[in-house]
Amino acid sequence: MTTLAPTQPALTQSSMAQALNAALRDSLREDPSVHILGEDVGTLGGVFRITDGLTAEFGADRCLDTPLAEAGILGTAVGMAMYGLRPVVEMQFDAFAYPAFEQLVSHVAKMRNRTAGRMPLPITVRIPYGGGIGGVEHHSDSSEAYYVHTPGLHVVAPATVADAYGLLRSAIASDDPVVFLEPKRLYWSKDAWSPAAPAPIEPLGRAVVRRQGTSATLLTYGPSLPVCLEAAEAARAEGWDLAVVDLRSLVPFDDETVCAAVRATGRAIVVHESTGFAGVGAEIAARVTERCFHHLAAPVLRVTGFDIPYPPPMLERHHLPGVDRILDAVARLQWEQ
């Protein structure tokens, strides 16, 4: 008797935008409590077309356009969640979310604690963030440090097509509020992915090693992952073998995976787009130093955006961490004995 192997789902070249759209569609289809709201998410399908076609399929009461009032959008979501719904809020651009920050900090992050666990707020706040698209001021911020500093919020940032789907599905299903940072310049990146058999990523809070290495470990997330992988390939010409860890989740933070990868090489560099001073990289460097001190052959370094307001489009290539700056940091590690 011949046993046939199970048929593997066909892989197709899909973009991150398509994967996010599929995650929203599947969440709406499977859970009637899921509602999407934000500026232009309905008829237009969002500025980046992430919600394209959802209003036509599920109706304007499930995917609805709102006024241009971010504080009001998130305040509405708080009320919806208090009455048993699972709102998914889109903030059109990263810096546009700041007017809603008071709602996020004062209510969304604190309601579960304030009610001794009786009233969680299962709100997902989608924030397109980061640079690399030639955006003008207020359209290229990396604001993750504000959110990770707020107890009560989960903060995740996908860097691949599959993770965009899986992390968003898990974020929407979470009973805790999740700030979901979507790297704008990766919206149109493509990868082989099976939309016929996608899967959530559970639990939130697990990093993944994208590349093994022995010389040093690059710790990164979101839009900086492709840059780190490119730097790792370029480093081979210098005789360096770099590991690359995709954090995926900033809160909860995966100390186990990160520290294991750093201990294996004895050297670490944190790479992210946001400014360096008091940025997420500073916290990661501190955690790694505390937990891996006796394994480190050199101080933990950071390669970040400069400590300036986001520059005009013609200058952003100098501002964002690139391959050369990462390799310069790796060279410094070799001398720090």
Beta strands, then each sheet from edge to edge (+ up, - down):
strand 1: 12-15
strand 2: 34-38
strand 3: 63-65
strand 4: 86-90
strand 5: 124-129
strand 6: 154-156
strand 7: 178-183
strand 8: 190-193
strand 9: 208-211
strand 10: 216-220
strand 11: 242-246
strand 12: 249-251
strand 13: 268-275
strand 14: 301-305
sheet 1: 1+ 8-
sheet 2: 3+ 2+ 4+ 5+ 7+ 6+ 12-
sheet 3: 9+ 11- 10- 13- 14-
end
